[in-house]
Amino acid sequence: MTIRGPSIQSHSSLPSPPGLHRFAILCGAATFVLIFVGGLVTSTGSALAVPDWPLAFGHLVPKLVGGVRFEYGHRVVAGLVVILTAVLAAWMWHAEPRRWVRNMALAALGLIVVQAILGGITVLLLLPLAVAVAHAATAQAFFCVIVAIAVFTNPRFDEAWGNRPHAQKSPVVRLAAITAAVIYAQILIGAVMRHLGAGLAIPDFPLSFGRLVPPFSSIYVDVNFAHRCGALVVTVFVISVVARVIFHRKEPDLRRPAIGLIMLLVLQITLGALTIWSGRAVIPTTAHVAIGAALLATCVTLAIRAFALEHLAAAPEADKVPENLEPVMERGVTS
């Protein structure tokens, strides 16, 4: 007598269509462009170049002069991302076999609609700090959801781990998740600093007014220094999770995002320094915003892959009966 446990395939759903994965990547790329263009609006001081919303000076297409080019371009890219997200949600609802992934697409659609509304309120209320920061926070959250959808719809991704909630998380999973949360918090501090106009409240780098700790003479200096301290915390966490992967894990699916993470960190620190040394020149300032988003998305990808690999590793052990137990089971049945 041979007793077999349920196979992994019996717990798995059909994979996502390959085209759906590619379209999710397209949505992610468009969102990254949107974040860059949004940063460009702030870097150029063009946030109120178009004073009305949803129209622009009462027209669908205004005269593209001065800061209007950046602000209106931001609206055009945002509209494109809304359309792409709506198509993605509709396609996934009809073609994606996993309900929880379909629900993620609906969540992404909800987030981008909220994002658009917050953008409109930001203009109509003349850039209130809380709404402007919420606008930035929602953008980053939306980008993470889109990146997660792209990971989950990859044909190589096996959903069997999702049916194994009892599997324990590894240190890499926990550390990557915490690191992503730390990066997200740092991005929000950066958003507060940008919208306060405090980017050059401390004009030198790496020191602060020639000191390790500056005189806390204003809220602008406080927020700027908090952002610098946050960068140090992010650096510690990123190096920790990358070291954990490089020295303790051999899976290419983890090593690739880990290497990308450390490269993006170096680039981000360099851009931060250039932003200060150049007096907030448009290109390094805007790139600093975009690379921060890329750093967050890469860390989210690493956390998802680590979580999936842990459950996939546990699944075969849970699904099979040890061979040396089969004769015992047979004797028990025959007796």
N, C-alpha and C positions, 0 to 999 in steps of 0.2 A: 504494500500500500504506500502510495506517495501522496503526501499532503503539501499543497502549494499555497502560499499566501497570495493575496491579490497583487497583481502586477502594477507597476507604476502607470502603465497605459490605462488601466481601468479607472484611475483617479484623474487622468489628464483630460483636458479639453483639446479640441482640434486647434492647431496653431493658427495664428493670425495670417491673413493673406499677405504675401510679401509686399505688394503694392501699398498696403496700409502702413507698414513699417516705414517705407520710403517717404510716404506723405507725412507721417509724424515727424520724420527728420526735417522735412521741408518746413513744417510749422515751427519747429525748434529754431531753425536757421533764421526764419522771418522774425521770430520773437527776439533773437539776439540782435538783429538789425534794429528792431524797434527800441530796444534798450539803449543801443548806441546812439540812435537819433534822439531819443529822449534826453540822454546825457548831453548831446550837442546843443539842445535847446537851453538847458541850464548853463552850460559852459559859455554860451554866447550871450546870455542874458535876454533871450528871446521869448521867455515864457508868456509874456503878455503882449507880444507883438501883434497878435490877433485878439482883440478884446471881447469878441462875442463867441458864442457856441450854441448849437452845432454849426451854424453858418460862419462865414468868415467875412466880416465887414458887410454882412447881409447878403453875401453871394456864396455859391457853391465853390467857385474858384476865384480867389482874390488876385490882385496884382502882386506878383512875386518879387518884392523888393525888400532889401534890408533883412531884418530879423523875421519877416513874414515867411521867407523861404524855409527857415528852419522849423518854425512853429507849424506852418501848414504842411510841410513835408512830414512832420511827426504825426499829424492827424491822418494823412494819406496812408502812411505805413501802418498806423493803428487800425484803420478801417480794413486794410488788406489782411491783417492778422485776425481780426474778428471774422471775416469771411472764411479764411482758411480753417479757423477753429470750428466754425459752424459746419463746414463740409466734413472735417475730421469727425466731429461728434455724430453726424448723420451716417457717415460711412461705417463708423465703428458700431453704431447701433444695429446696423443691418448685417455686418460681416464679421464682427468680433464675437467669438463664441463665449467668452468669459464675461459674466455680468459685472464683476467688480472692476474690470478694465473699462467696460462701457460706461460705468458710473464715473470713472475718472475723467473720461472725455466730457461728460456732462458737467462735472465740476470745473473743468478747464473752461468750458463755454461760459459758465456762470461767473468765473473769475474775470474773464476778459470783458464781460459786460459791465461788471462792477468797476473794473479798471477804467473803462471808457467814461462811465458816469463820474467817477472821481476826477478824471481829467477835466471834464466839463465844469464840475463844481470848482475845481482849482482856478479855472479861468474866470468864472462868473463871480467868485468871491475874492478875487485879486490875491491869489497865492497864500491862503492861510496855511500856517506851518503844519498843523495837524493833518489837514487834508492832503497837502503836498507829500508829506512823509508816508501817509497811508497809500497814496498813489504809487510811490516807489516800492513800498512793501508788497503791495498786491502784484506789481509787475514781476518781482523776484519770485513770489510764490507761484504765479502762473507759469513762469519759465521752468521752475522745478517740476511742476505737474506735467508739462509737455515733454520734458526730458525723460521723466519716469515712464510716460506712455510710449515713447520711442524705445526705451529699454524693454518694456514688457511686450511690445509687439514684434520684437526681433524674432525671426523664425527659430533662432538658436536657443531662445529662452524657454526653459521647461517649467510649466506651471505646477508640476507635482508638489513642489515645496509648499505651495499655498495651502495644501490640504494637510499639512503636518504642523499644526500649531504647537505641539508638545516639544518640538526640537529646540534645543537650547542655542542661544545666540553666542557667537564667538566674540572674543575681545575686539576683533577687527570691526564687527558689525556695530557694537556699542560705541567704539571710539570714532568710527566714521560718522555715525549719526550725531554724536555730540559735536564733532568738528563742524558738520554742516550747520548745526544750530548756532554755533559760535560765529561762523562766517556770516550767517544771515543777520545776527545781531550787529555785527560789525558794519554790514552794509546799511542797516537802519541808522546807526550812529553817523555814518558818512552822509546819508541823506539829510539828516538833521543839520549837519555842518554845512552842506551845500546850500540848503534853502535858507539858512541863517546868514549866508554870506561870510562864513567864518573860515573859509579855506586857507586864507593867509593871515589869520589872527596870530599865528606863530610863524614868523617869516623865514626862519632858518631850519635846517635839517642836516644831520640827525639830532643836533641839540635843539633846545627850546630857549630862545633868547640867550644863547650861550651857556645854558645850564642843562642838567639832566631833568630837573623839575622846574617849570616856569613859575613866575609869580601869577597867582590866580586872580587877575585884576578884573575880569569880565566873564560873562557867560560864553562869549565867543572863544576866549582862550580855554575855558573849561572844556567845551565841546571838542575843540580841536585837539587838545591834549588827550581827551578820552578816546578819540579816534586813533591816535598814535599808540596809546596803551592797548587798545583793541587789536591793532595790527600785530603787536608783540604776542598777544595771547593767541591769535590765529596762527602765527608762525610756529609757536610751540605745539599746538594741536596738530597742524598739518605735518610737521616733521615727525611727530609721534606716530601718526597713523601710517605715514609712508614707510617709516622704519619698521613698523610692525609687519607690513605687507612684504617688504623687500627681504627681510631677514627671517621671517617665519612662514611665509606662504610662497608656493611655487606656481600658482595658477596664473596664466597670462591674462585672463579676464580681470584679475585684480591688479597685476603688476602694471598693465598699460595705463589705467586711470590713475594709479598711484604716482607713476612717473610724470604723467600729465599734470597732476596736482602740484608737485614740487616745482615743475617748470613754470606753471602759471603763477605760483607764489613768488618766485624770483622776479618774474616780469611785473607783477602787481606792485611789489615793493619798489622796483626801479621806476615805474610810472608815478608812484606816489612821490618819490624824491624829485623827479623831473617836474611834476606839477608845481611843487614849491619853488624849485630853483628857477623855473621859467616864469614865475609870477602868474601861475594858472593859465598857461598857454592852452589854447582850445584843444589841440590834438591829444597831448598827454593827459589832460584833465578828463576828456571824454573817454579815452581808451581806458583810463583807470576805472571808470564806472563799468564799462563793458567787461573788462577782464575780471572784475570782482564777481560779476554774474556768472562768467565762465568757471571761475574757481568754485563757486557754490554748486553749480550744476554738475561739475566733475566729481565733487565730493558726494553728492546725492547718488550719482551713478555708481560710485565705488561702494557705498553703503548698500544699495539694492543688490548689486552683484554678490557682495559678500554674504548677504542674508540668503540669497537664492542658493549659492554654493553650499552653505551649511545645511540647508534643508535637503538639497539634492543628494548630498553625501549621506544624510541620515536615512533617506527614503529606501534605498536598497536593503539596508540592514533591517528595517522594519517590515519589509515586504517578503523576506525569505525565512524559511524554517531551517535551522542548522541541520546538516546532513546526519550528524551523529544522533539526532533525536528521532529520525524517521523510523529506525528499527524498533525503538521503544514504543512509538505510537502504534506501529503495526501490531506488536505483541499485545498492546493494551486492547486493540480492537478485536483481535482474534480470540483473546481470552474471554 
